[in-house]
């Protein structure tokens, strides 16, 4: 059984965020920009 932390780590992963944005119809460049901002601003601080 997976822990809550590992589930969050997967769901909040910048690559996962990018893939979800693309599947929702966002173009490549904006999705890259959002996911890289997500990584720099939040992801590193949330799960470090």
C-alpha positions in Angstrom: 0.0 0.0 0.0 1.3 3.4 -0.9 1.6 6.2 1.6 -0.2 9.6 1.3 3.2 11.2 0.9 4.1 9.1 -2.2 0.7 9.7 -3.7 1.1 13.5 -3.2 4.7 13.4 -4.5 3.4 11.7 -7.7 0.4 14.0 -8.2 2.3 17.2 -7.5 5.3 16.2 -9.6 6.0 18.9 -12.3 6.0 16.4 -15.1 2.7 15.0 -13.9 1.3 18.6 -13.8 2.6 19.2 -17.3 1.0 16.0 -18.6 -2.4 16.9 -17.0 -2.3 20.4 -18.5 -1.5 19.0 -21.9 -4.4 16.5 -21.6 -6.7 19.4 -20.7 -5.8 21.0 -24.0 -3.1 23.5 -23.0 -0.5 24.2 -25.7 3.1 23.0 -25.1 4.8 26.3 -24.3 2.3 27.5 -21.7 2.2 24.1 -20.1 6.0 24.1 -19.8 6.0 27.5 -18.3 3.3 26.7 -15.7 5.0 23.4 -14.7 8.4 25.0 -14.4 7.0 27.8 -12.3 5.2 25.2 -10.3 8.4 23.4 -9.7 10.4 26.5 -8.7 7.7 28.2 -6.6 6.0 25.3 -4.8 7.1 21.7 -5.5 10.6 22.0 -4.1 9.3 23.7 -0.9 6.3 21.4 -0.3 8.1 18.0 -0.5 11.6 18.9 0.6 
